[in-house]
Amino acid sequence: MTYSSSDRIARITLNRPKRANSITFEMPQELAACVERANLDPSVHVIALSGNGKGFCGGYDLGHAEDDPSQVDYAAGDDSPLPPGSALDPKVVLDNHDPRRTWDPMLDYAMMSRNLRGFMSLFHSDKPVVVKIHGFCVGGGSDMALCADLLVVADDAKIGYPPARVWGCPTSAMWIYRIGVEKTKRLLFTGDCLSGKEAAEWGLAVESAPADQLDARFEALLARIARLPVNQLMMMKLMTNQTLSAQGLASGQLLGTVFDGITRHTAEGYAFSQRASEVGFRQAVRERDEPFGDAGPSTYKGG
């Protein structure tokens, strides 16, 4: 992850392009540290979040990080950044998902709520956070992005939560607050994704643009927000965000995080995990999603 600032804008960039900017054990805390750095800088008025490479974020890293062994992923815990044996040591976390062992749901909750707190640093940031999405923003990547204030997306981007089909539940519970009850059910009952253009039409993104115009549109919005005084931006964000808090956001996130752990320990969750151990997670995901044909809400014609 990289951080820079200039012209009243702090720029945070997910920077694991070879791994689709997938989420490692460390990433949520790195994100929160960058947000805190921007909030403590009086020259920063707005935070820009984006991803390097072919897409914004492909979700949790479920493969062995051979290209970057210093990073701990969620399928093979090699080099723990925490004291061995601590509650959130990646090896302990992974052992908790072994079907031969007794599952501790609170250990699972401790891990995923830790990640959610990192994502929610975007929501709780004093200063507005605007996300640029290109390529893809799926699974845990959408949990992260939806905690930000505004999304600007490429028309052809793919955004959604396919793990709703098996092995996941959105921990941030943000979909319902961004697009409403019926549209959330439409996506989570199918695991379908939206295109960037659909995301704007559904009210998930503040605007979409052709891929070759995305950067310009993103920068124009950032520059416009950056013109406001920091104190005004803080008050506008606090005033609007308290509405979500009053509507029960924290309760929804607690339930979503607990349910996320349960999804990995159902009969279907264990079967998916077993298949992934046989053919790899990418192939298991392809097999999971293939029957759906990746049809989005606007393109599905039945069948």
N, C-alpha and C positions, 0 to 999 in steps of 0.2 A: 504494500500500500504506500502511495506517495502523497506528500502534502506540500503545497506551495500557496503563496498569497501575493496578490497585487491588485491595485485598482479597486480596493474595498471588497474583493472576492477571494475567499479561501477555497482552494481546489483540492478535493480528496479523490484519489483515483485508485480503484481496485486494480492490482497490477500482478496478476498471475495469468497472463494470457494463454500460456500453454496448457493450463488447467481450467480454462473457461472462467477465470476469476472465481473459482469455486471456494466455498466457505471452509476454512480450516478451524482448528481448535482456537487459534490465536486471533483470527480476523475480527470477531465482534469487539474484542477489547482494544485492538488497534484502531478500529473505527471510532470507538468512544473516546480514545485518547486524542485522535485528530479533531473530533468535534469540540472537545474541551479546549484544545489549543486555539481553535478559531474563536470560541466564545470568550477566551481570556485576552484576545488581541483586539484592542479598541479600534484598530484601523479596519477590521473586517466587518462588513455589513451583511453579507449573505454567503452561504456555503454552497458550492457546486460539487455534486457527487456524480462520478461517471466510472466507466470501466474501460480498461485498455484491451485492445484486441478485437475479436470478432463479435463480442457481445458484452452485455453488462455483467450478468452473473448467472451461472448454470446451476445454482443451488449448492447443497453440501457436497464436499469432496468425498466421494464414496469409492475412490480408487487409490492405489498406492502411489504416493507422491515421489516417484523415482527421479523426476527432474528437479525436485527441491526437497531433499531429505531433512532440511531443518524445519519444515512445516509438518505438523501433525494433522492427518486427515481422519475421517470418521470410519474408515474401513480397515485401517492398519496402523495402530499406534506404535511408532518406532521410537521416537525421541521425545520423551515427555518433558515439557517446560516446567512441570511442577514436581515437588518432592515425590519420589516413588512411594506408592501406597496411599497418597492423599486421596480424598474422596473424589476429586475430579481429575486424577491422573488418567490420561487416555486409556491406559491398559486396564484400569479398573472399570472405566466406562464401557469399554468393549467387552470385558468379561461379563458385564451385566446384561449383555445382549446374547449371550450364549444360551441356546435353548436347553442345554443340559444342566444349567444352573437355575437357582431361584431368582426370579426377576425382582429387583428392588425398585418400585415405581418412584420413590422419592429421590433416589440417586439419578434416575432418568430425568426427573423434574428439575433437580439441581443443575444438571448439565444444560438442558434446553432453556430454562429460565435465565441462566447466565448468558446464553446467546441472545435471548430476547432483550435483555437489559442493554446489551451492546447495540442492537438494532434500534431500540427505543431512544438511544441517545440522540437520534435524528429528530424524533418527536419532541423530546424534552429540551433540545437545543434552544438557547436563548434567541438565536438568530435563525432566520428562515433557511431551509435546506431545499434545494432544487436538484432533481435527479435527471440526468440525461440517459435515456435507454435506447440502445441500438442492438440489433441482433437478437438477443434473447434475455429474458429475465424470468426465470422459472423456479418453482419449488421454494427453497429457503431464500433464493435471491429476490423473489417477490415479497416474502415476509420483510426483508430488509428495505426494499424500495418503498413499500407502502407505508413505512413509518416516517418517511420524509413528508414535506409539505406539498410540493408540486412535482409532477412528472411531465417531462417533455420527451416524446417518443418518436422514433422513426416510424413511418407508415407501415413498413414491412417487418417491424420488430414483432417478437412473439413473447407474450406475457401471460402467465397463468400459474396454476398449481396442479400439475398432473399427478403428484403423489396422493391427491384425493382419491385416486382409483385404488391404491393400496400403499401402505407404508408411510402415511403422513397425514397430518392435520395442520393447517396454518396457525402457527403459534401466535402471531401478532394479531389475529382476528380482525384485521383491518379491512378485509374485503367488504363486509357489511356496512362499514362506516363510509366507504368510498363510493360504492355503487348501489347500496340498498339491498333489501332482503331478497327480492325475487331474482335479481340479476346475480347475486351471490350464489343462491341456490342453483341457478342455471349453470354456473361454472363448476361449483363443487360437487354437484350431483353427477357430473360427467367427467371432470378433470380436463375439460376443454380449455384451450388458450385463446386469448384475444390477439388480433393483430394490433399494431400500434394505432392504425386508423380506427379500428373498432374501440380501442381503449379510450380514445378521445370522444368518440360518439357516445359511449356509455358513461362518460363523466369520470372515468378513472384517471385519465391524463388531462392536463390543462390544455394541451395542444399536441398535434402530431404534424410531421413534415416529411416530405420525401427525403430519403437518406442523404442525398447530396446537399440538402438545405438544413439538416438537423443542427449542425454546429452553429450556423448563423442565427437560427431562431432561438437556440438555447442561450447564446451569448447576448442577444438583444434583450431577452427577459431578465437575465442576471444583471445587466447594466441598468435596466429600468428600476429593478428592486433596490439596487445598490445606491440609487440617488436619495432614498429616504433616510432620515436620521435613524441611528441604531435604536434609540429609545422608542421611536414610533413603531419600528418593526417588531420590537419585543412586545409592546403592548398589543399590537394587532394579533400576534401569534398567540399570546396568552389568552386573550379574549375568545378567540375562535376555538382553540384547543380545549378549553375548559368545558365546552359543550360536549365533546366526545367523552371526557372523563365523567361528566354528569350522567351520560347515557349508559354507563357501566362498562367502559372499555377494559378496565383492570380485571373485572370478573370474567369477561369473555376471553381475555388473554390467559388467565389462570386455567380455565377450562380447556382452551385450545392447546396449551402446553402439556397438560396432563393427558389429553386425548392423543396427542402426537406420540407420546410414549406407548400408549395402549395399542395404537395401530401397528406397531412393530412387533407386538406380542399376541396377536390373534393367530388363528390357524392360517389365514391367508398371508399375514405378515411373515410368519415363519416359513411358509412355502416360498414366498418371494425371496427371502434371505437365503434359503437353501439353493434356489435356482441361481441367485447371484454368485454364490460361492462356487458353483459348478461352471458357469459360463462368463462370469464377470458382471459387474453392475450395469455397464452400458448395454450389454446384450439383454440382460434381464429387463431393463427399462424398455428397450425396443420391443421385446415380446409382450410386455404389459400394455404398451400403447398402440401396438400395431392394429388390434381389432377396432380401435376408434378412428383410425385413419387420420388423426390429427386435424379433424374438421373443426373449424371455429364456429361460433354461433351464427355468423352470417352466411357460412358456406355449407353448413350441414343440410342435406336434402333428404335425409332418411336412409334406412337400410341397415 
